[in-house]
């Protein structure tokens, strides 16, 4: 039998604990004036404004994602028509 190695989809070595810790520190931030999901680099992965009516999306280090709207353009804005919020105790 051959040796088993973790699979990667990006061709890079498997993620180190430091790599994962640094990204986890930017996972979610909720403040009085905004909600941020993902961060690092020049953009927030998902930003929602204080009135929950609009936001922006861009590439971020946390998720290594492309913007979620706008056909790949960075810092694209959007309007929120419905926002669902879940709370757990």
PDB file of N, CA, C and O in Angstrom:
ATOM      1  N   UNK A   1       0.830  -1.174   0.000  1.00  0.00           N
ATOM      2  CA  UNK A   1       0.000   0.000   0.000  1.00  0.00           C
ATOM      3  C   UNK A   1       0.878   1.243   0.000  1.00  0.00           C
ATOM      4  O   UNK A   1       1.939   1.265   0.624  1.00  0.00           O
ATOM      5  N   UNK A   2       0.431   2.267  -0.700  1.00  0.00           N
ATOM      6  CA  UNK A   2       1.169   3.521  -0.753  1.00  0.00           C
ATOM      7  C   UNK A   2       0.843   4.417   0.434  1.00  0.00           C
ATOM      8  O   UNK A   2      -0.085   4.161   1.201  1.00  0.00           O
ATOM      9  N   UNK A   3       1.625   5.457   0.556  1.00  0.00           N
ATOM     10  CA  UNK A   3       1.437   6.422   1.639  1.00  0.00           C
ATOM     11  C   UNK A   3       0.255   7.341   1.327  1.00  0.00           C
ATOM     12  O   UNK A   3       0.100   7.775   0.185  1.00  0.00           O
ATOM     13  N   UNK A   4      -0.574   7.641   2.316  1.00  0.00           N
ATOM     14  CA  UNK A   4      -1.710   8.537   2.148  1.00  0.00           C
ATOM     15  C   UNK A   4      -1.290   9.952   2.484  1.00  0.00           C
ATOM     16  O   UNK A   4      -0.678  10.197   3.524  1.00  0.00           O
ATOM     17  N   UNK A   5      -1.620  10.887   1.598  1.00  0.00           N
ATOM     18  CA  UNK A   5      -1.295  12.303   1.818  1.00  0.00           C
ATOM     19  C   UNK A   5      -2.579  13.117   1.722  1.00  0.00           C
ATOM     20  O   UNK A   5      -3.480  12.761   0.961  1.00  0.00           O
ATOM     21  N   UNK A   6      -2.677  14.223   2.495  1.00  0.00           N
ATOM     22  CA  UNK A   6      -3.862  15.071   2.389  1.00  0.00           C
ATOM     23  C   UNK A   6      -3.999  15.631   0.979  1.00  0.00           C
ATOM     24  O   UNK A   6      -3.013  16.024   0.356  1.00  0.00           O
ATOM     25  N   UNK A   7      -5.217  15.662   0.492  1.00  0.00           N
ATOM     26  CA  UNK A   7      -5.474  16.198  -0.845  1.00  0.00           C
ATOM     27  C   UNK A   7      -5.544  17.719  -0.786  1.00  0.00           C
ATOM     28  O   UNK A   7      -6.035  18.287   0.189  1.00  0.00           O
ATOM     29  N   UNK A   8      -5.058  18.364  -1.816  1.00  0.00           N
ATOM     30  CA  UNK A   8      -5.215  19.808  -1.930  1.00  0.00           C
ATOM     31  C   UNK A   8      -5.834  20.098  -3.284  1.00  0.00           C
ATOM     32  O   UNK A   8      -5.578  19.388  -4.257  1.00  0.00           O
ATOM     33  N   UNK A   9      -6.642  21.133  -3.346  1.00  0.00           N
ATOM     34  CA  UNK A   9      -7.262  21.507  -4.612  1.00  0.00           C
ATOM     35  C   UNK A   9      -6.510  22.641  -5.292  1.00  0.00           C
ATOM     36  O   UNK A   9      -6.762  22.947  -6.458  1.00  0.00           O
ATOM     37  N   UNK A  10      -5.590  23.264  -4.571  1.00  0.00           N
ATOM     38  CA  UNK A  10      -4.892  24.426  -5.124  1.00  0.00           C
ATOM     39  C   UNK A  10      -3.471  24.112  -5.568  1.00  0.00           C
ATOM     40  O   UNK A  10      -2.800  24.969  -6.142  1.00  0.00           O
ATOM     41  N   UNK A  11      -3.008  22.903  -5.312  1.00  0.00           N
ATOM     42  CA  UNK A  11      -1.647  22.552  -5.666  1.00  0.00           C
ATOM     43  C   UNK A  11      -0.633  23.004  -4.637  1.00  0.00           C
ATOM     44  O   UNK A  11       0.560  22.744  -4.795  1.00  0.00           O
ATOM     45  N   UNK A  12      -1.088  23.690  -3.565  1.00  0.00           N
ATOM     46  CA  UNK A  12      -0.194  24.132  -2.498  1.00  0.00           C
ATOM     47  C   UNK A  12      -0.096  23.033  -1.451  1.00  0.00           C
ATOM     48  O   UNK A  12      -0.917  22.116  -1.432  1.00  0.00           O
ATOM     49  N   UNK A  13       0.905  23.120  -0.579  1.00  0.00           N
ATOM     50  CA  UNK A  13       0.997  22.142   0.508  1.00  0.00           C
ATOM     51  C   UNK A  13      -0.226  22.245   1.416  1.00  0.00           C
ATOM     52  O   UNK A  13      -0.882  23.287   1.439  1.00  0.00           O
ATOM     53  N   UNK A  14      -0.548  21.183   2.168  1.00  0.00           N
ATOM     54  CA  UNK A  14      -1.680  21.246   3.103  1.00  0.00           C
ATOM     55  C   UNK A  14      -1.520  22.421   4.060  1.00  0.00           C
ATOM     56  O   UNK A  14      -0.404  22.849   4.355  1.00  0.00           O
ATOM     57  N   UNK A  15      -2.632  22.927   4.533  1.00  0.00           N
ATOM     58  CA  UNK A  15      -2.621  24.093   5.425  1.00  0.00           C
ATOM     59  C   UNK A  15      -1.955  23.777   6.745  1.00  0.00           C
ATOM     60  O   UNK A  15      -2.185  22.718   7.329  1.00  0.00           O
ATOM     61  N   UNK A  16      -1.127  24.700   7.216  1.00  0.00           N
ATOM     62  CA  UNK A  16      -0.467  24.555   8.510  1.00  0.00           C
ATOM     63  C   UNK A  16      -1.383  25.094   9.601  1.00  0.00           C
ATOM     64  O   UNK A  16      -2.297  25.861   9.297  1.00  0.00           O
ATOM     65  N   UNK A  17      -1.171  24.720  10.866  1.00  0.00           N
ATOM     66  CA  UNK A  17      -1.973  25.282  11.964  1.00  0.00           C
ATOM     67  C   UNK A  17      -1.893  26.809  12.025  1.00  0.00           C
ATOM     68  O   UNK A  17      -2.893  27.464  12.315  1.00  0.00           O
ATOM     69  N   UNK A  18      -0.712  27.385  11.755  1.00  0.00           N
ATOM     70  CA  UNK A  18      -0.579  28.844  11.770  1.00  0.00           C
ATOM     71  C   UNK A  18      -1.416  29.485  10.671  1.00  0.00           C
ATOM     72  O   UNK A  18      -2.054  30.513  10.896  1.00  0.00           O
ATOM     73  N   UNK A  19      -1.416  28.892   9.498  1.00  0.00           N
ATOM     74  CA  UNK A  19      -2.192  29.400   8.366  1.00  0.00           C
ATOM     75  C   UNK A  19      -3.680  29.414   8.727  1.00  0.00           C
ATOM     76  O   UNK A  19      -4.368  30.408   8.497  1.00  0.00           O
ATOM     77  N   UNK A  20      -4.169  28.315   9.290  1.00  0.00           N
ATOM     78  CA  UNK A  20      -5.577  28.224   9.656  1.00  0.00           C
ATOM     79  C   UNK A  20      -5.930  29.171  10.798  1.00  0.00           C
ATOM     80  O   UNK A  20      -6.995  29.787  10.780  1.00  0.00           O
ATOM     81  N   UNK A  21      -5.053  29.295  11.789  1.00  0.00           N
ATOM     82  CA  UNK A  21      -5.307  30.197  12.917  1.00  0.00           C
ATOM     83  C   UNK A  21      -5.421  31.640  12.446  1.00  0.00           C
ATOM     84  O   UNK A  21      -6.323  32.359  12.877  1.00  0.00           O
ATOM     85  N   UNK A  22      -4.531  32.072  11.577  1.00  0.00           N
ATOM     86  CA  UNK A  22      -4.547  33.451  11.088  1.00  0.00           C
ATOM     87  C   UNK A  22      -5.849  33.749  10.336  1.00  0.00           C
ATOM     88  O   UNK A  22      -6.396  34.844  10.470  1.00  0.00           O
ATOM     89  N   UNK A  23      -6.341  32.811   9.562  1.00  0.00           N
ATOM     90  CA  UNK A  23      -7.579  33.026   8.830  1.00  0.00           C
ATOM     91  C   UNK A  23      -8.792  32.957   9.744  1.00  0.00           C
ATOM     92  O   UNK A  23      -9.751  33.703   9.550  1.00  0.00           O
ATOM     93  N   UNK A  24      -8.765  32.073  10.739  1.00  0.00           N
ATOM     94  CA  UNK A  24      -9.887  31.960  11.676  1.00  0.00           C
ATOM     95  C   UNK A  24     -10.057  33.244  12.479  1.00  0.00           C
ATOM     96  O   UNK A  24     -11.172  33.566  12.890  1.00  0.00           O
ATOM     97  N   UNK A  25      -8.973  33.983  12.710  1.00  0.00           N
ATOM     98  CA  UNK A  25      -9.076  35.226  13.476  1.00  0.00           C
ATOM     99  C   UNK A  25      -9.840  36.295  12.694  1.00  0.00           C
ATOM    100  O   UNK A  25     -10.238  37.302  13.279  1.00  0.00           O
ATOM    101  N   UNK A  26     -10.053  36.108  11.409  1.00  0.00           N
ATOM    102  CA  UNK A  26     -10.766  37.072  10.586  1.00  0.00           C
ATOM    103  C   UNK A  26     -12.122  36.522  10.137  1.00  0.00           C
ATOM    104  O   UNK A  26     -12.707  37.053   9.193  1.00  0.00           O
ATOM    105  N   UNK A  27     -12.632  35.484  10.781  1.00  0.00           N
ATOM    106  CA  UNK A  27     -13.824  34.796  10.295  1.00  0.00           C
ATOM    107  C   UNK A  27     -15.089  35.665  10.359  1.00  0.00           C
ATOM    108  O   UNK A  27     -15.719  35.893   9.326  1.00  0.00           O
ATOM    109  N   UNK A  28     -15.475  36.153  11.545  1.00  0.00           N
ATOM    110  CA  UNK A  28     -16.671  36.982  11.689  1.00  0.00           C
ATOM    111  C   UNK A  28     -16.405  38.104  12.684  1.00  0.00           C
ATOM    112  O   UNK A  28     -15.808  37.878  13.736  1.00  0.00           O
ATOM    113  N   UNK A  29     -16.849  39.318  12.349  1.00  0.00           N
ATOM    114  CA  UNK A  29     -16.782  40.432  13.284  1.00  0.00           C
ATOM    115  C   UNK A  29     -18.120  41.167  13.234  1.00  0.00           C
ATOM    116  O   UNK A  29     -18.571  41.594  12.171  1.00  0.00           O
ATOM    117  N   UNK A  30     -18.735  41.302  14.390  1.00  0.00           N
ATOM    118  CA  UNK A  30     -19.994  42.039  14.484  1.00  0.00           C
ATOM    119  C   UNK A  30     -19.760  43.215  15.417  1.00  0.00           C
ATOM    120  O   UNK A  30     -19.307  43.041  16.548  1.00  0.00           O
ATOM    121  N   UNK A  31     -20.068  44.398  14.942  1.00  0.00           N
ATOM    122  CA  UNK A  31     -19.920  45.620  15.733  1.00  0.00           C
ATOM    123  C   UNK A  31     -21.250  46.367  15.725  1.00  0.00           C
ATOM    124  O   UNK A  31     -22.190  45.966  15.039  1.00  0.00           O
ATOM    125  N   UNK A  32     -21.322  47.447  16.484  1.00  0.00           N
ATOM    126  CA  UNK A  32     -22.550  48.244  16.512  1.00  0.00           C
ATOM    127  C   UNK A  32     -22.910  48.810  15.147  1.00  0.00           C
ATOM    128  O   UNK A  32     -24.077  49.095  14.879  1.00  0.00           O
ATOM    129  N   UNK A  33     -21.922  48.971  14.293  1.00  0.00           N
ATOM    130  CA  UNK A  33     -22.170  49.650  13.023  1.00  0.00           C
ATOM    131  C   UNK A  33     -22.022  48.778  11.797  1.00  0.00           C
ATOM    132  O   UNK A  33     -22.154  49.289  10.686  1.00  0.00           O
ATOM    133  N   UNK A  34     -21.752  47.473  11.936  1.00  0.00           N
ATOM    134  CA  UNK A  34     -21.583  46.657  10.737  1.00  0.00           C
ATOM    135  C   UNK A  34     -21.401  45.187  11.081  1.00  0.00           C
ATOM    136  O   UNK A  34     -21.126  44.821  12.223  1.00  0.00           O
ATOM    137  N   UNK A  35     -21.562  44.366  10.066  1.00  0.00           N
ATOM    138  CA  UNK A  35     -21.254  42.935  10.143  1.00  0.00           C
ATOM    139  C   UNK A  35     -20.210  42.662   9.067  1.00  0.00           C
ATOM    140  O   UNK A  35     -20.411  43.008   7.903  1.00  0.00           O
ATOM    141  N   UNK A  36     -19.105  42.046   9.449  1.00  0.00           N
ATOM    142  CA  UNK A  36     -18.039  41.673   8.509  1.00  0.00           C
ATOM    143  C   UNK A  36     -17.847  40.158   8.588  1.00  0.00           C
ATOM    144  O   UNK A  36     -17.745  39.599   9.680  1.00  0.00           O
ATOM    145  N   UNK A  37     -17.800  39.505   7.448  1.00  0.00           N
ATOM    146  CA  UNK A  37     -17.513  38.075   7.397  1.00  0.00           C
ATOM    147  C   UNK A  37     -16.337  37.897   6.449  1.00  0.00           C
ATOM    148  O   UNK A  37     -16.423  38.228   5.267  1.00  0.00           O
ATOM    149  N   UNK A  38     -15.249  37.375   6.972  1.00  0.00           N
ATOM    150  CA  UNK A  38     -14.028  37.225   6.183  1.00  0.00           C
ATOM    151  C   UNK A  38     -13.252  38.526   6.133  1.00  0.00           C
ATOM    152  O   UNK A  38     -13.843  39.606   6.160  1.00  0.00           O
ATOM    153  N   UNK A  39     -11.945  38.431   6.061  1.00  0.00           N
ATOM    154  CA  UNK A  39     -11.116  39.631   6.010  1.00  0.00           C
ATOM    155  C   UNK A  39      -9.723  39.309   5.537  1.00  0.00           C
ATOM    156  O   UNK A  39      -9.448  38.201   5.076  1.00  0.00           O
ATOM    157  N   UNK A  40      -8.850  40.279   5.654  1.00  0.00           N
ATOM    158  CA  UNK A  40      -7.478  40.133   5.189  1.00  0.00           C
ATOM    159  C   UNK A  40      -7.352  40.641   3.769  1.00  0.00           C
ATOM    160  O   UNK A  40      -8.279  40.524   2.967  1.00  0.00           O
ATOM    161  N   UNK A  41      -6.222  41.193   3.474  1.00  0.00           N
ATOM    162  CA  UNK A  41      -6.049  41.798   2.159  1.00  0.00           C
ATOM    163  C   UNK A  41      -6.754  43.147   2.129  1.00  0.00           C
ATOM    164  O   UNK A  41      -6.896  43.794   3.167  1.00  0.00           O
ATOM    165  N   UNK A  42      -7.184  43.567   0.980  1.00  0.00           N
ATOM    166  CA  UNK A  42      -7.775  44.898   0.823  1.00  0.00           C
ATOM    167  C   UNK A  42      -9.285  44.924   1.034  1.00  0.00           C
ATOM    168  O   UNK A  42      -9.865  46.009   1.092  1.00  0.00           O
ATOM    169  N   UNK A  43      -9.941  43.777   1.149  1.00  0.00           N
ATOM    170  CA  UNK A  43     -11.401  43.739   1.191  1.00  0.00           C
ATOM    171  C   UNK A  43     -11.912  42.841   2.303  1.00  0.00           C
ATOM    172  O   UNK A  43     -11.178  42.023   2.858  1.00  0.00           O
ATOM    173  N   UNK A  44     -13.188  43.016   2.613  1.00  0.00           N
ATOM    174  CA  UNK A  44     -13.927  42.105   3.478  1.00  0.00           C
ATOM    175  C   UNK A  44     -14.700  41.168   2.558  1.00  0.00           C
ATOM    176  O   UNK A  44     -15.254  41.603   1.549  1.00  0.00           O
ATOM    177  N   UNK A  45     -14.740  39.882   2.903  1.00  0.00           N
ATOM    178  CA  UNK A  45     -15.482  38.939   2.076  1.00  0.00           C
ATOM    179  C   UNK A  45     -16.933  39.338   1.932  1.00  0.00           C
ATOM    180  O   UNK A  45     -17.474  39.341   0.827  1.00  0.00           O
ATOM    181  N   UNK A  46     -17.577  39.681   3.061  1.00  0.00           N
ATOM    182  CA  UNK A  46     -18.965  40.130   3.047  1.00  0.00           C
ATOM    183  C   UNK A  46     -19.135  41.185   4.127  1.00  0.00           C
ATOM    184  O   UNK A  46     -18.822  40.936   5.291  1.00  0.00           O
ATOM    185  N   UNK A  47     -19.624  42.355   3.758  1.00  0.00           N
ATOM    186  CA  UNK A  47     -19.890  43.458   4.674  1.00  0.00           C
ATOM    187  C   UNK A  47     -21.356  43.822   4.548  1.00  0.00           C
ATOM    188  O   UNK A  47     -21.863  43.966   3.435  1.00  0.00           O
ATOM    189  N   UNK A  48     -22.058  43.976   5.694  1.00  0.00           N
ATOM    190  CA  UNK A  48     -23.439  44.445   5.691  1.00  0.00           C
ATOM    191  C   UNK A  48     -23.513  45.682   6.581  1.00  0.00           C
ATOM    192  O   UNK A  48     -23.004  45.683   7.702  1.00  0.00           O
ATOM    193  N   UNK A  49     -24.151  46.735   6.070  1.00  0.00           N
ATOM    194  CA  UNK A  49     -24.169  48.025   6.766  1.00  0.00           C
ATOM    195  C   UNK A  49     -25.052  47.988   8.021  1.00  0.00           C
ATOM    196  O   UNK A  49     -25.760  47.006   8.242  1.00  0.00           O
ATOM    197  N   UNK A  50     -25.018  49.044   8.845  1.00  0.00           N
ATOM    198  CA  UNK A  50     -25.747  49.053  10.124  1.00  0.00           C
ATOM    199  C   UNK A  50     -27.264  48.931  10.000  1.00  0.00           C
ATOM    200  O   UNK A  50     -27.914  48.414  10.909  1.00  0.00           O
ATOM    201  N   UNK A  51     -27.835  49.395   8.898  1.00  0.00           N
ATOM    202  CA  UNK A  51     -29.284  49.317   8.731  1.00  0.00           C
ATOM    203  C   UNK A  51     -29.719  48.010   8.060  1.00  0.00           C
ATOM    204  O   UNK A  51     -30.910  47.794   7.834  1.00  0.00           O
ATOM    205  N   UNK A  52     -28.766  47.152   7.746  1.00  0.00           N
ATOM    206  CA  UNK A  52     -29.012  45.848   7.096  1.00  0.00           C
ATOM    207  C   UNK A  52     -29.714  45.998   5.749  1.00  0.00           C
ATOM    208  O   UNK A  52     -30.478  45.123   5.343  1.00  0.00           O
ATOM    209  N   UNK A  53     -29.456  47.097   5.066  1.00  0.00           N
ATOM    210  CA  UNK A  53     -30.106  47.349   3.784  1.00  0.00           C
ATOM    211  C   UNK A  53     -29.163  47.249   2.584  1.00  0.00           C
ATOM    212  O   UNK A  53     -29.621  47.192   1.443  1.00  0.00           O
ATOM    213  N   UNK A  54     -27.860  47.226   2.829  1.00  0.00           N
ATOM    214  CA  UNK A  54     -26.892  47.178   1.738  1.00  0.00           C
ATOM    215  C   UNK A  54     -25.575  46.618   2.244  1.00  0.00           C
ATOM    216  O   UNK A  54     -25.361  46.490   3.449  1.00  0.00           O
ATOM    217  N   UNK A  55     -24.699  46.286   1.314  1.00  0.00           N
ATOM    218  CA  UNK A  55     -23.390  45.765   1.692  1.00  0.00           C
ATOM    219  C   UNK A  55     -22.431  45.778   0.526  1.00  0.00           C
ATOM    220  O   UNK A  55     -22.730  46.295  -0.550  1.00  0.00           O
ATOM    221  N   UNK A  56     -21.271  45.197   0.766  1.00  0.00           N
ATOM    222  CA  UNK A  56     -20.238  45.065  -0.267  1.00  0.00           C
ATOM    223  C   UNK A  56     -19.585  43.703  -0.134  1.00  0.00           C
ATOM    224  O   UNK A  56     -19.641  43.073   0.922  1.00  0.00           O
ATOM    225  N   UNK A  57     -18.974  43.263  -1.201  1.00  0.00           N
ATOM    226  CA  UNK A  57     -18.250  42.007  -1.193  1.00  0.00           C
ATOM    227  C   UNK A  57     -16.954  42.169  -1.974  1.00  0.00           C
ATOM    228  O   UNK A  57     -16.882  42.951  -2.922  1.00  0.00           O
ATOM    229  N   UNK A  58     -15.934  41.426  -1.568  1.00  0.00           N
ATOM    230  CA  UNK A  58     -14.658  41.465  -2.258  1.00  0.00           C
ATOM    231  C   UNK A  58     -13.846  40.228  -1.914  1.00  0.00           C
ATOM    232  O   UNK A  58     -14.241  39.461  -1.036  1.00  0.00           O
ATOM    233  N   UNK A  59     -12.732  40.020  -2.578  1.00  0.00           N
ATOM    234  CA  UNK A  59     -11.886  38.871  -2.262  1.00  0.00           C
ATOM    235  C   UNK A  59     -11.253  39.057  -0.886  1.00  0.00           C
ATOM    236  O   UNK A  59     -10.909  40.179  -0.512  1.00  0.00           O
ATOM    237  N   UNK A  60     -11.096  37.973  -0.131  1.00  0.00           N
ATOM    238  CA  UNK A  60     -10.473  38.078   1.189  1.00  0.00           C
ATOM    239  C   UNK A  60      -9.597  36.860   1.459  1.00  0.00           C
ATOM    240  O   UNK A  60      -9.783  35.800   0.861  1.00  0.00           O
ATOM    241  N   UNK A  61      -8.643  37.027   2.365  1.00  0.00           N
ATOM    242  CA  UNK A  61      -7.717  35.948   2.698  1.00  0.00           C
ATOM    243  C   UNK A  61      -8.386  34.825   3.471  1.00  0.00           C
ATOM    244  O   UNK A  61      -7.989  33.667   3.340  1.00  0.00           O
ATOM    245  N   UNK A  62      -9.409  35.149   4.286  1.00  0.00           N
ATOM    246  CA  UNK A  62     -10.048  34.126   5.105  1.00  0.00           C
ATOM    247  C   UNK A  62     -10.557  32.970   4.255  1.00  0.00           C
ATOM    248  O   UNK A  62     -10.287  31.807   4.554  1.00  0.00           O
ATOM    249  N   UNK A  63     -11.287  33.289   3.202  1.00  0.00           N
ATOM    250  CA  UNK A  63     -11.913  32.254   2.380  1.00  0.00           C
ATOM    251  C   UNK A  63     -11.237  32.071   1.033  1.00  0.00           C
ATOM    252  O   UNK A  63     -11.577  31.149   0.292  1.00  0.00           O
ATOM    253  N   UNK A  64     -10.283  32.937   0.704  1.00  0.00           N
ATOM    254  CA  UNK A  64      -9.613  32.921  -0.595  1.00  0.00           C
ATOM    255  C   UNK A  64     -10.655  32.882  -1.711  1.00  0.00           C
ATOM    256  O   UNK A  64     -10.583  32.059  -2.623  1.00  0.00           O
ATOM    257  N   UNK A  65     -11.627  33.797  -1.613  1.00  0.00           N
ATOM    258  CA  UNK A  65     -12.774  33.802  -2.513  1.00  0.00           C
ATOM    259  C   UNK A  65     -12.713  34.934  -3.527  1.00  0.00           C
ATOM    260  O   UNK A  65     -11.989  35.917  -3.365  1.00  0.00           O
ATOM    261  N   UNK A  66     -13.495  34.757  -4.569  1.00  0.00           N
ATOM    262  CA  UNK A  66     -13.774  35.859  -5.490  1.00  0.00           C
ATOM    263  C   UNK A  66     -14.947  36.637  -4.903  1.00  0.00           C
ATOM    264  O   UNK A  66     -15.645  36.115  -4.033  1.00  0.00           O
ATOM    265  N   UNK A  67     -15.187  37.880  -5.357  1.00  0.00           N
ATOM    266  CA  UNK A  67     -16.364  38.606  -4.881  1.00  0.00           C
ATOM    267  C   UNK A  67     -17.633  37.794  -5.134  1.00  0.00           C
ATOM    268  O   UNK A  67     -17.722  37.063  -6.120  1.00  0.00           O
ATOM    269  N   UNK A  68     -18.609  37.925  -4.245  1.00  0.00           N
ATOM    270  CA  UNK A  68     -19.827  37.134  -4.344  1.00  0.00           C
ATOM    271  C   UNK A  68     -20.825  37.702  -5.347  1.00  0.00           C
ATOM    272  O   UNK A  68     -21.760  37.005  -5.743  1.00  0.00           O
ATOM    273  N   UNK A  69     -20.645  38.954  -5.765  1.00  0.00           N
ATOM    274  CA  UNK A  69     -21.508  39.580  -6.767  1.00  0.00           C
ATOM    275  C   UNK A  69     -20.643  40.352  -7.746  1.00  0.00           C
ATOM    276  O   UNK A  69     -19.445  40.515  -7.518  1.00  0.00           O
ATOM    277  N   UNK A  70     -21.228  40.822  -8.820  1.00  0.00           N
ATOM    278  CA  UNK A  70     -20.547  41.743  -9.719  1.00  0.00           C
ATOM    279  C   UNK A  70     -19.662  41.121 -10.774  1.00  0.00           C
ATOM    280  O   UNK A  70     -18.847  41.824 -11.370  1.00  0.00           O
ATOM    281  N   UNK A  71     -19.788  39.845 -11.025  1.00  0.00           N
ATOM    282  CA  UNK A  71     -19.021  39.238 -12.104  1.00  0.00           C
ATOM    283  C   UNK A  71     -17.520  39.293 -11.907  1.00  0.00           C
ATOM    284  O   UNK A  71     -16.780  39.386 -12.887  1.00  0.00           O
ATOM    285  N   UNK A  72     -17.038  39.238 -10.649  1.00  0.00           N
ATOM    286  CA  UNK A  72     -15.607  39.199 -10.381  1.00  0.00           C
ATOM    287  C   UNK A  72     -14.967  40.546 -10.121  1.00  0.00           C
ATOM    288  O   UNK A  72     -13.770  40.605  -9.843  1.00  0.00           O
ATOM    289  N   UNK A  73     -15.730  41.638 -10.202  1.00  0.00           N
ATOM    290  CA  UNK A  73     -15.172  42.956  -9.913  1.00  0.00           C
ATOM    291  C   UNK A  73     -15.014  43.109  -8.408  1.00  0.00           C
ATOM    292  O   UNK A  73     -15.871  42.659  -7.647  1.00  0.00           O
ATOM    293  N   UNK A  74     -13.928  43.739  -7.972  1.00  0.00           N
ATOM    294  CA  UNK A  74     -13.656  43.918  -6.543  1.00  0.00           C
ATOM    295  C   UNK A  74     -14.501  45.031  -5.949  1.00  0.00           C
ATOM    296  O   UNK A  74     -14.812  46.016  -6.619  1.00  0.00           O
ATOM    297  N   UNK A  75     -14.873  44.863  -4.666  1.00  0.00           N
ATOM    298  CA  UNK A  75     -15.579  45.901  -3.939  1.00  0.00           C
ATOM    299  C   UNK A  75     -16.973  46.198  -4.471  1.00  0.00           C
ATOM    300  O   UNK A  75     -17.414  47.346  -4.426  1.00  0.00           O
ATOM    301  N   UNK A  76     -17.669  45.196  -4.969  1.00  0.00           N
ATOM    302  CA  UNK A  76     -18.990  45.404  -5.551  1.00  0.00           C
ATOM    303  C   UNK A  76     -20.047  45.542  -4.469  1.00  0.00           C
ATOM    304  O   UNK A  76     -20.085  44.758  -3.521  1.00  0.00           O
ATOM    305  N   UNK A  77     -20.908  46.546  -4.618  1.00  0.00           N
ATOM    306  CA  UNK A  77     -21.986  46.777  -3.672  1.00  0.00           C
ATOM    307  C   UNK A  77     -23.253  46.032  -4.076  1.00  0.00           C
ATOM    308  O   UNK A  77     -23.406  45.622  -5.227  1.00  0.00           O
ATOM    309  N   UNK A  78     -24.158  45.865  -3.113  1.00  0.00           N
ATOM    310  CA  UNK A  78     -25.434  45.218  -3.372  1.00  0.00           C
ATOM    311  C   UNK A  78     -26.460  45.738  -2.367  1.00  0.00           C
ATOM    312  O   UNK A  78     -26.102  46.306  -1.335  1.00  0.00           O
ATOM    313  N   UNK A  79     -27.739  45.536  -2.683  1.00  0.00           N
ATOM    314  CA  UNK A  79     -28.831  45.873  -1.779  1.00  0.00           C
ATOM    315  C   UNK A  79     -29.329  44.605  -1.113  1.00  0.00           C
ATOM    316  O   UNK A  79     -29.372  43.545  -1.737  1.00  0.00           O
ATOM    317  N   UNK A  80     -29.706  44.711   0.155  1.00  0.00           N
ATOM    318  CA  UNK A  80     -30.299  43.583   0.883  1.00  0.00           C
ATOM    319  C   UNK A  80     -31.810  43.725   0.847  1.00  0.00           C
ATOM    320  O   UNK A  80     -32.347  44.757   1.248  1.00  0.00           O
ATOM    321  N   UNK A  81     -32.492  42.709   0.375  1.00  0.00           N
ATOM    322  CA  UNK A  81     -33.945  42.700   0.380  1.00  0.00           C
ATOM    323  C   UNK A  81     -34.473  41.923   1.581  1.00  0.00           C
ATOM    324  O   UNK A  81     -35.517  42.268   2.133  1.00  0.00           O
ATOM    325  N   UNK A  82     -33.765  40.888   1.983  1.00  0.00           N
ATOM    326  CA  UNK A  82     -34.137  40.076   3.144  1.00  0.00           C
ATOM    327  C   UNK A  82     -32.851  39.705   3.865  1.00  0.00           C
ATOM    328  O   UNK A  82     -31.882  39.296   3.225  1.00  0.00           O
ATOM    329  N   UNK A  83     -32.826  39.842   5.183  1.00  0.00           N
ATOM    330  CA  UNK A  83     -31.697  39.406   6.000  1.00  0.00           C
ATOM    331  C   UNK A  83     -32.242  38.475   7.075  1.00  0.00           C
ATOM    332  O   UNK A  83     -33.103  38.870   7.861  1.00  0.00           O
ATOM    333  N   UNK A  84     -31.752  37.258   7.114  1.00  0.00           N
ATOM    334  CA  UNK A  84     -32.151  36.300   8.141  1.00  0.00           C
ATOM    335  C   UNK A  84     -31.064  36.214   9.188  1.00  0.00           C
ATOM    336  O   UNK A  84     -29.883  36.109   8.857  1.00  0.00           O
ATOM    337  N   UNK A  85     -31.457  36.258  10.459  1.00  0.00           N
ATOM    338  CA  UNK A  85     -30.511  36.219  11.560  1.00  0.00           C
ATOM    339  C   UNK A  85     -30.895  35.061  12.475  1.00  0.00           C
ATOM    340  O   UNK A  85     -32.060  34.912  12.845  1.00  0.00           O
ATOM    341  N   UNK A  86     -29.916  34.251  12.834  1.00  0.00           N
ATOM    342  CA  UNK A  86     -30.138  33.116  13.728  1.00  0.00           C
ATOM    343  C   UNK A  86     -29.314  33.328  15.002  1.00  0.00           C
ATOM    344  O   UNK A  86     -28.181  33.806  14.939  1.00  0.00           O
ATOM    345  N   UNK A  87     -29.875  32.977  16.136  1.00  0.00           N
ATOM    346  CA  UNK A  87     -29.169  33.073  17.418  1.00  0.00           C
ATOM    347  C   UNK A  87     -29.251  31.712  18.106  1.00  0.00           C
ATOM    348  O   UNK A  87     -30.274  31.031  18.041  1.00  0.00           O
ATOM    349  N   UNK A  88     -28.172  31.331  18.756  1.00  0.00           N
ATOM    350  CA  UNK A  88     -28.107  30.064  19.466  1.00  0.00           C
ATOM    351  C   UNK A  88     -27.718  30.323  20.914  1.00  0.00           C
ATOM    352  O   UNK A  88     -26.882  31.184  21.190  1.00  0.00           O
ATOM    353  N   UNK A  89     -28.310  29.594  21.823  1.00  0.00           N
ATOM    354  CA  UNK A  89     -27.949  29.684  23.245  1.00  0.00           C
ATOM    355  C   UNK A  89     -27.102  28.488  23.632  1.00  0.00           C
ATOM    356  O   UNK A  89     -26.692  28.369  24.786  1.00  0.00           O
TER     357      UNK A  89
END
